[in-house]
């Protein structure tokens, strides 16, 4: 490689989120969502349902080397999956990481025998909405004042069959959400 060529950026590695990921996840959570960041206890509660034969949740962490650059979570109940959160470090926006995280969640929704997947996304987060639409999610309603503080409405979206992935290959301009699409205060389990 000549001095003018640069190596391609290292692709983040996705793996199951574990308890030791909570501190870096909290740091990224607070950076991206300072007004409505999840607490340590919320993540512990979610991870408590993510392992073993009775698991109903999937949480995944994305690392570049030792640095957490993204994470995502899915909860399931009664054949329905619910995307709880997707977060991507700002310097990774447009890299395809949001698509990879969502693909992982949808693969696990299928493994959990979900027949549909739901999510909430801020009405002002059009980049995330475009990502979800590319994956086949369709708007079905609103939750007024869902995101606090600020009293921002959530657009509710549904994917009728998570086993079908119509998403096109990642395109840098539209593949990663600007902010958390589905983070709320409700937890299943």
Secondary structure, 3 states (H helix, E strand, C coil): CCCCCCCCCCCCEEEECCHHHHHHHHHHHHHHCCCCCCCHHHHHHHHCCCCCCCCCEEEEEEEECCEEEEEEEEEEECCEEEEEEEEECHHHCCCCHHHHHHHHHHHHHHHCCCCEEEEEEECCCHHHHHHHHHCCCEEEEEEEEEECCCCEEEEEEEECCCCCCCCCCCCCCCCCCCCCCCCCCCCCC
